[in-house]
Amino acid sequence: MTDRSMDTPGEPSPEPAEDAVDDELSREFKRAIEAVVIVAEEPVQVELLAQLLEQPTVLVERWCEELRDEYRDRGFELARVAGGYRYQTRAEQAPYVERFVLHDQRSRLSGAALETLAIIAYKQPISRAQIASIRGVDPDGVIRTLVARGYIDEVGRDDGPGQAVLFGTTPSFLDKLGLDTLDDLPPIAEFIPEAEVVEALEQGLRAGLDG
């Protein structure tokens, strides 16, 4: 006869033990955790991961901790933040990341924008018309870009006719360059010709306009 004492109808099957999930299935769930966390904008809560994987939270916690251990020799980590998990660079790599971010921001500024920013930095406060007279082109588009980036802003009005808007650099400009004050800017003499050369150029330009 069949022993029915081990098979009672109507009773739910016992919950599987943690170790009941084999290694291959554990690896699959850990890959799923990686895929979800890497696309998330905020730390992913353990409870949400458990719902997505349809697995107990205790197992999800264990897999996350195992992933953290696996990343110990990497430049990033799976960090526990506000009850959830997110990927972030390791603190030890911060200097390299900062260099990359600063390089990326500089590379996005055109040569015209950098030239205009330098003019404003050294000649501020300065108006659009004054910038145009130095660069020889309309600076409006570049000025809008620099204002949007937070590098320059309106700092006052000219006393002359029309009271033109005057522009100057912002604290963000100093912060990006790692300067304390504008006095820390390199001397402009290092980047321009001597006075005699500038005067000769100006005289040549005037002669060309008068001719």
HELIX and SHEET records of a PDB file:
HELIX    1   1 ARG A    4  MET A    6  5                                   3    
HELIX    2   2 GLU A   18  ALA A   20  5                                   3    
HELIX    3   3 ASP A   23  VAL A   39  1                                  17    
HELIX    4   4 VAL A   46  LEU A   53  1                                   8    
HELIX    5   5 THR A   57  GLU A   70  1                                  14    
HELIX    6   6 ALA A   91  GLN A   93  5                                   3    
HELIX    7   7 ALA A   94  SER A  107  1                                  14    
HELIX    8   8 GLY A  111  LYS A  123  1                                  13    
HELIX    9   9 ARG A  128  ARG A  135  1                                   8    
HELIX   10  10 ASP A  140  ARG A  149  1                                  10    
HELIX   11  11 PRO A  171  LEU A  177  1                                   7    
HELIX   12  12 LEU A  182  ASP A  184  5                                   3    
HELIX   13  13 ILE A  188  GLU A  190  5                                   3    
HELIX   14  14 ALA A  195  ASP A  210  1                                  16    
SHEET    1   A 3 VAL A  44  GLN A  45  0                                        
SHEET    2   A 3 GLY A  84  THR A  89 -1                                        
SHEET    3   A 3 PHE A  76  VAL A  81 -1                                        
SHEET    1   B 3 ILE A 126  SER A 127  0                                        
SHEET    2   B 3 VAL A 165  THR A 169 -1                                        
SHEET    3   B 3 ILE A 152  ARG A 157 -1                                        
END                                                                             
